Amino acid sequence: MPNSGLMPIGVFAQRSGLTSSALRFYADSGLLPPAEVDPASGYRYYGADEVARAIALRQLREIAMPLAAIETVLDVGADEAARLLDEHVAKIVDDAATARQKAAVVKSALGGHAPGVLIAMLKGPVLADAVEQVLTATAHEPGMAVLAGLHIEASHQAIALTATDRYRLFTRTLMPARPAEQTWVGTTDGDDLRAAVATVRRSALVRIEAVPHGIWLRIPEREDRHCRLLSEDFPEHRLMLASLGEISTRATVSKDLLLLALEELSGEHVALHVSDHGVNVRPSNDEDPGVQLPATVTGGALQIRFEMTTLYPAVSTAICPEVMLDLRGHDGPVTIRSADRGDLTTLAMPVRFDHSA
């Protein structure tokens, strides 16, 4: 008779999420042997202390870890197990990226598509910087893949890159080294572009070609990179930009000083008190005197409050030493741009200013 503290394989299967057949396989493999086997019936019984190992085994199989690696992960210390998990996930990500690029080449060959249409020829370092800056405003949200994408509008004169997570909107306009063959509009996968940035940055010139399911980054003497096209419609950002209200206050302040003040604050929110004396940066509560920054201010005094994760990236991506803040009241979108260059423009949404916060 089995120990009364043990459970039959059916009960253990329910608690661990593994099927009985899987448990038999893992027992025969030596990964998860039962605590006891009835010599007469052959029934297998498991102890409660084996449930955690069984669950971990199931979870590791769900991320396609080989059995040999699973045995090592389950039998080493926590730090070494974490390192092995990181290595496994990194390999999966690399393999997926490689497969995606190869699939794009195969699809193009099978479909018999004509060569891509040139939509821009850009300096690699300039394009890489612009992509990194604009993609700061992306977000991965279930059911809204377009918020993780980069919207491209190519004309004969310029190419505009735009991204938004609904709380921030970054847009940068670049002048191509060679005019586009035709106008083009589409939203590309942001993760594909991120993966290509390092290669793009090391290239003198990058040719961007539009194809039916995405764009190709043609990179001389390096491997070309394919970026998928997203099917969802990008938010109507042009209408939003056109409908912005009047600017009530403008402040021009040192980018480095503003970033330093933000870095020294604690908490998730930051308040800007803009007046003739400059820009005061403080936590959202009024008890802290904050940091007073010199600034050139026109218009009325204003207090405005932001999420730190909204304001800091918007300021840090500015191109020049000084940033210009165009304010539209305490609850209107703020335009943030470099004071002497307008090719990168950011919209940042404030949050409700609560004096009791």
C-alpha positions in Angstrom: 0.0 0.0 0.0 1.4 3.5 -0.9 2.2 6.1 1.8 -1.0 8.0 2.7 0.9 11.3 2.1 1.4 10.5 -1.6 -1.0 11.1 -4.4 -1.9 9.0 -7.4 -0.7 10.0 -10.9 -4.1 11.4 -11.9 -4.3 13.8 -8.9 -0.7 14.8 -9.4 -1.4 15.5 -13.1 -4.2 17.9 -12.2 -2.0 19.8 -9.7 1.0 20.1 -12.0 -0.8 20.7 -15.2 0.9 17.8 -16.9 -0.9 14.9 -18.5 -0.5 11.4 -17.1 1.3 10.3 -20.3 3.7 13.2 -20.0 4.4 12.3 -16.3 5.2 8.7 -17.4 7.6 10.0 -20.1 9.3 12.3 -17.7 9.6 9.5 -15.1 11.2 7.2 -17.6 13.5 10.0 -18.7 14.6 10.5 -15.1 13.5 14.1 -14.9 10.6 13.5 -12.6 10.6 10.0 -11.0 7.6 9.2 -8.8 8.1 9.0 -5.1 6.8 5.4 -5.0 5.7 2.7 -7.5 3.4 0.0 -6.4 5.3 -3.3 -7.1 2.1 -5.3 -7.7 0.1 -2.9 -9.9 2.8 -0.6 -11.2 0.8 2.5 -10.2 2.9 5.6 -9.6 2.5 7.9 -6.7 4.0 11.4 -6.2 4.7 13.5 -3.2 3.5 17.1 -2.6 7.1 18.3 -2.6 7.4 17.3 -6.3 4.6 19.6 -7.5 6.9 22.7 -7.8 9.4 20.7 -9.8 6.7 19.4 -12.1 5.2 22.9 -12.7 8.7 24.3 -13.4 9.3 21.4 -15.9 6.0 22.1 -17.6 6.8 25.9 -17.9 10.3 25.2 -19.3 8.8 22.9 -21.9 6.3 25.6 -22.8 9.3 27.9 -23.9 10.7 25.0 -25.9 13.7 24.3 -23.7 15.4 20.9 -24.5 15.1 18.1 -21.9 18.8 18.1 -21.3 18.9 21.8 -20.5 15.8 21.4 -18.3 17.5 18.8 -16.2 20.4 21.2 -15.6 18.1 24.2 -14.8 16.1 22.2 -12.3 19.2 20.9 -10.5 21.4 24.0 -10.2 21.1 27.1 -8.0 18.8 30.0 -8.7 21.5 32.3 -10.2 22.9 29.7 -12.6 19.3 28.7 -13.6 18.5 32.4 -14.3 21.6 32.6 -16.5 20.7 29.5 -18.5 17.1 30.8 -19.0 18.4 34.1 -20.3 20.7 32.3 -22.7 17.8 30.1 -24.0 15.5 33.1 -24.5 18.2 35.0 -26.3 18.8 32.1 -28.7 15.0 31.9 -29.4 14.8 35.6 -30.2 17.9 35.4 -32.4 16.6 32.4 -34.2 13.2 34.0 -34.7 14.8 37.2 -36.2 16.9 35.1 -38.6 13.9 33.0 -39.6 11.8 36.2 -40.2 14.5 37.7 -42.5 14.9 34.4 -44.4 11.1 34.1 -44.8 10.9 37.6 -46.2 13.5 36.6 -48.9 11.6 33.4 -49.7 8.2 35.2 -49.9 9.7 37.7 -52.3 11.1 35.0 -54.5 8.0 32.8 -54.5 5.7 35.8 -55.2 7.7 36.9 -58.1 7.5 40.6 -57.0 9.1 43.3 -58.9 12.1 45.1 -57.2 11.1 47.4 -54.4 10.3 51.1 -55.1 12.8 53.6 -53.8 11.1 55.8 -51.1 14.3 57.3 -49.6 18.0 57.2 -49.7 19.4 58.3 -46.3 22.7 58.5 -44.4 22.9 55.5 -42.1 23.8 57.2 -38.9 21.1 59.8 -39.4 18.5 57.2 -40.1 19.6 55.1 -37.1 19.4 58.1 -34.7 16.0 59.1 -36.0 14.5 55.6 -35.7 15.8 55.3 -32.1 14.4 58.8 -31.2 11.0 58.3 -32.6 10.5 54.7 -31.4 10.8 56.0 -27.9 7.1 56.9 -28.2 6.0 53.3 -28.9 4.2 50.9 -26.6 3.3 47.2 -26.8 -0.4 46.9 -26.0 -2.5 43.8 -26.6 -4.8 44.3 -29.6 -3.1 47.5 -30.7 0.0 46.4 -32.6 0.1 49.8 -34.4 1.2 51.5 -31.2 4.5 49.6 -31.5 5.0 50.6 -35.1 6.8 53.4 -36.9 4.7 55.4 -39.4 6.6 56.4 -42.5 5.4 59.1 -45.0 7.7 59.5 -47.9 7.4 62.3 -50.5 9.7 63.6 -53.2 11.1 66.2 -50.8 11.3 64.5 -47.4 10.5 61.5 -45.3 8.7 61.8 -42.0 8.9 59.2 -39.2 6.2 59.2 -36.5 5.3 57.0 -33.5 2.8 57.4 -30.7 1.7 55.5 -27.6 -1.4 57.9 -27.2 0.4 59.8 -24.4 3.4 60.9 -26.5 3.8 61.5 -30.2 7.3 61.8 -31.7 7.8 62.9 -35.3 11.0 63.6 -37.2 11.4 64.8 -40.8 14.5 63.9 -42.7 15.8 65.2 -46.0 16.8 62.3 -48.3 20.1 62.2 -50.1 18.2 61.2 -53.2 14.5 62.0 -54.0 11.9 59.2 -53.8 10.7 57.5 -56.9 7.1 57.9 -55.7 5.2 58.9 -52.6 4.6 56.2 -50.0 2.8 55.8 -46.7 2.9 52.8 -44.3 3.5 51.7 -40.7 6.4 49.3 -40.2 7.0 46.9 -37.3 9.0 48.8 -34.6 10.9 45.7 -33.3 12.1 44.9 -36.8 13.5 48.4 -37.1 15.2 48.3 -33.7 16.9 45.0 -34.7 18.3 46.7 -37.8 19.5 49.9 -36.1 23.1 48.7 -35.3 23.7 47.6 -38.9 22.1 50.8 -40.3 24.3 53.0 -38.1 27.5 51.5 -39.6 26.4 52.2 -43.2 27.2 55.3 -45.1 24.0 55.2 -47.2 20.8 53.2 -46.8 18.3 52.7 -49.6 14.8 52.2 -48.3 12.6 50.3 -50.8 8.8 49.6 -50.4 7.5 46.1 -51.3 4.0 44.7 -50.9 4.4 43.4 -47.3 6.9 45.8 -45.9 10.1 47.7 -46.6 13.7 46.6 -47.4 16.7 48.4 -46.0 19.3 47.9 -48.7 22.7 48.2 -47.1 25.8 48.1 -49.3 28.4 45.4 -48.2 26.1 44.3 -45.4 23.0 42.1 -45.1 19.8 43.8 -46.2 17.1 44.0 -43.6 13.4 43.5 -44.1 10.8 45.2 -41.9 7.2 44.0 -41.9 4.3 46.3 -42.7 1.5 46.5 -40.0 -2.1 46.2 -41.3 -3.7 48.4 -38.7 -4.5 52.0 -39.5 -2.1 54.5 -37.8 -3.8 57.2 -35.6 -4.8 60.3 -37.5 -1.9 62.3 -36.1 -2.0 64.9 -38.9 -5.5 66.0 -37.8 -4.4 66.1 -34.2 -1.4 68.3 -35.0 -3.6 70.6 -37.1 -6.1 71.0 -34.3 -3.8 72.0 -31.5 -4.9 75.0 -29.5 -3.1 78.3 -29.2 0.1 78.4 -27.3 -0.3 80.2 -23.9 3.2 80.0 -22.6 6.6 79.3 -24.2 9.7 78.4 -22.2 13.2 77.8 -23.6 15.5 75.9 -21.1 18.8 74.0 -21.1 18.2 70.4 -22.0 21.0 69.1 -19.8 19.9 71.1 -16.7 16.3 70.0 -17.2 17.2 66.4 -17.5 19.5 66.6 -14.4 16.6 68.1 -12.4 14.3 65.4 -13.5 16.8 62.7 -12.6 17.2 64.0 -9.1 13.4 63.8 -8.4 11.8 60.8 -6.8 8.3 59.7 -7.6 6.3 58.9 -10.7 5.1 62.5 -11.4 6.8 65.8 -11.9 5.4 69.3 -11.8 6.7 72.3 -13.8 6.0 75.7 -12.5 6.7 78.2 -15.4 6.9 81.9 -14.6 9.0 85.0 -15.4 11.6 83.6 -12.9 12.2 80.5 -15.1 11.1 76.9 -14.8 10.8 75.3 -11.4 11.0 71.5 -11.5 9.6 69.7 -8.4 7.7 66.6 -7.3 3.9 66.8 -7.6 3.5 67.9 -4.0 4.0 71.6 -3.3 6.0 71.0 -0.1 9.2 70.4 -1.9 10.8 73.6 -3.2 12.2 71.8 -6.3 14.9 73.0 -8.6 14.8 76.5 -10.2 16.2 76.5 -13.7 16.9 79.7 -15.7 14.7 79.9 -18.8 13.4 82.4 -21.4 9.7 82.6 -20.8 7.0 84.4 -22.8 3.3 84.3 -21.9 1.5 83.7 -18.6 2.6 81.8 -15.6 1.6 78.2 -15.6 1.7 75.0 -13.5 1.7 71.7 -15.4 2.2 68.1 -14.3 3.5 65.0 -16.2 4.2 61.4 -15.7 8.0 61.1 -15.4 8.0 58.3 -18.1 6.3 60.8 -20.5 8.3 63.9 -19.9 11.9 62.5 -19.5 12.1 60.6 -22.9 10.5 63.6 -24.7 13.2 65.9 -23.4 16.1 63.5 -23.7 15.6 62.9 -27.4 15.8 66.6 -28.3 18.7 67.2 -30.7 20.1 70.5 -29.5 21.4 72.0 -26.2 18.2 73.9 -25.5 14.6 72.7 -25.6 11.5 74.8 -26.3 8.3 73.9 -24.4 5.1 75.2 -26.1 2.4 75.0 -23.4 -1.3 75.1 -23.9 -2.7 75.4 -20.4 -2.4 72.9 -17.6 -4.3 70.1 -19.5 -3.4 70.7 -23.1 -0.7 68.8 -25.1 2.8 70.3 -24.9 5.0 70.6 -27.9 8.6 69.9 -27.1 11.3 70.6 -29.7 14.9 71.6 -30.1 15.1 75.4 -29.8 17.0 75.9 -33.1 16.0 72.8 -35.0 12.4 71.7 -35.8 12.9 68.4 -37.6 12.2 66.4 -34.3 8.9 67.4 -32.7 7.3 65.8 -29.7 3.9 66.1 -28.2 3.5 65.1 -24.6 0.2 64.8 -22.7 0.1 66.2 -19.1 -1.9 64.7 -16.3 -4.4 66.5 -14.1 -2.7 68.9 -11.7 -3.8 68.0 -8.1 -2.6 70.4 -5.4 -3.5 67.8 -2.8 -1.2 65.1 -4.4 
